[in-house]
């Protein structure tokens, strides 16, 4: 059999396995709480691997190695910022958010948490948050579809549109029916596959080239040819540029598809184990992605081969270095990265459509109908995102960066304030959310984004506006204070009854 046949068999086996997992999840999904949050029964390792896989997406295996290949280690500051941000997210947001969302009327979405936490009877906060989720997730899901099209185009000489169709078809199938559990269980398998591939490709490439010394020599030769300095962390960098890269870490606090994993854990203390597993996975994966980009520079320099699209360096190396069967499994890891993120984002988007926009207008629904509506929401978001992916020249990193900044600026400061400051008010949250999201959106569509990543001004403006407006509109509410204290107790003790007693005593 030909190399491509072996690779195709490996991909087909992987896709069938994902569909099987999705079917199993479908059998375990009966109501909206199951479909949107998995019934709050995720184990810590599941939450960690699912959060990591849904977080990194095709960016980890396509965008980051491609950026390193094109520009050198200067692009690795993004990985540093993300790793630090992820650790802070697990440490300070995960346990408190898990506790608080249960204390506040069992909130199962971020918009509903804001509404319940701040007692917003006008519903304006929840609707605004739901709209922001839909707007930025269409860009995010679209980035995954673009990555899928590039994947099939590069790996199988397939048509870009065929690649998008396959990715959409399979991901939609297991997400549409399996819901949150389908997305999470497939994420776990995909996360393991991704980290294995990111370990294997750079190690085998280094051996093939002749050791690390030969890799460095090859990179130096490429630098002479291209006039760069790929091994420098600061060559050609500006302070604003490094700050922009590190600022990616700020985005973690406001990413709905990541922090929803915190909400789905069995208990707040699971965050400790989840943090250890998740950060270990992240460090290994990010290091592998950076090394793949660097090794790719040396390999293509020494073999005099050409690489038309830097974002395909991982794909090209895997096909060159491995037996077709192994290469097929490595390619499946790329597909896993793409599909895991799309599925997670589709679930959160569907929850915004159904739980935060449809149901709040007074529509009554049964548990069964709620699941059906959730599936319709997944389908709607998929269609809109597919239309945005019609341009095959779109950059995966640019699309991800824009959506990441939007969520980080609109939600990040509010999550931190809601969890750790009693003084946040609904008007402060609404003003901060709108000002932060609008700032990121406008900044990202101007030349200013080339100087400073839009998440920085958006995050700062949201934080300042929310704080100032909250001070002006502050109103004492004993019940809000009671829930705040109860969440603090629950996050530290795992004892929901003690938390409720605390809330009752405080109230």
Buried (B, 14 or more C-beta within 10 A) or exposed (E): EEBBEBBBBBBEEBBEBBBEBBBBBBEBBEEBBBBBBBBBEBBBBBBBBBBBBBBBBBBBBBBBBBBBBBBBBBBBBBBBBBBBBBBBBBEBBBBBBBBBBBBBEEBBBBBBBBBBBBBBEEBEBBBBBBBBBBBBBBBBBBBBBBBBBBBBBBBBEBEBBEBBBBBBEBBBBBBBBBBBBBBBBBBBBBBBBBBBBBBBBBBBBBEBBEEBEBBBBBBBBBBEEEEBBBBEBEBEBEEBBBBBBBBBBBBBBBBBBBBBBBBBBBBBBBBBBBBBBBBEBBBBBBBBBBBBBBBBBBBBBBEEEEBEBBBBBBBBBBBBBBEBBBBBBBBBBBBBBBBBBBBBBBBBBBBBBBBBBBBBEEEEBEEEEBBEBBBBBBBBBBEBBBEBBBEBEBBBBBBBBBBBBBBBBBBBBBBBBBBEEBEBBBBBBBBBBBBBBBBBBBBBEEEEBEEBBBBBBBBBBBBBBBBEBBEEBBEEBEEBBBBBBBBBBBBBBBBBEBBBEBBEEBB
